[in-house]
Amino acid sequence: MKRAIVTGGAGLIGTGICRRLAADGWQVASFDLAVGPQKVRHVPCDVGDEDSVAKAFDALAWDTLDLLVNNAGIAGAHSGPVTGLSLSEWRRVLDSHLTGAFLMTRAATRLMGQGAAIVNIASTRAFMSEPDSEAYAAAKGGMVALTHALALSLGPRVRVNAVAPGWISDGQGLSGADHAQHPAGRVGQPEDIAGAVAYLAQAGFVTGQVLVADGGMTKKMIYVE
């Protein structure tokens, strides 16, 4: 049975990824401070903390690993101008996404053999923004750059790709206009990202790439009428 670690496995997207991999027959461990879905092993971990990552791998006690999904990360509480963004908040957001992906990758690759894969969860915010989202955009932009750097450093033994989700929702509180603005006709679901991860986990000739899963929104030109 193939083995996978999913960071942030208790969140909306992480839960979807864990469930899809488990349904596909993977042995799955969720590295998260919160408990993830059933049939998935919960390993408490703050991925942005070096000691916590080391203890989590010790607790997991696996000697092989086939897939790492770097999904953990907070959206960030700051929602005002960059002049009010504290250094501690900036670091908190980057640590949870980018530093966490680095620490997890550094530890995981020691267990990975030929044909293993890493999938980083980036965001369309790496390519486009709304105001007052500097820390999150920088973290996700860093995930894209980390992806292609790791693909060259770890290949051909390990393939490294990323998924860049757009608007992903549990479906609650959405309007017809929310769905209609997407060229695909709807807002995304966690299962959409889980499917992209499942594809990249086995796509043997794909590495260093970013798969945008946003219903076509980043290709849509928008003008003020």
Buried (B, 14 or more C-beta within 10 A) or exposed (E): EBBBBBBBBBBEBBBBBBBBBBEBEBBBBBBBEEEBBEEBBBBBBBBBBBEBBEBBBEEBEBEEBBBBBBBBBBBBEBEEEEEEBEEEBBEBBBBBBBBBBBBBBEBBBEBBEEEBBBBBBBBBBBBEBEEBBBBBBBBBBBBBEBBBEBBEEBEEEBBBBBBBBBBBBEEEEEEEEEBEBBEBEBBBBBBBBBBBBBBBBBBEEBBBBBBBBBBBBEEEEEEEE
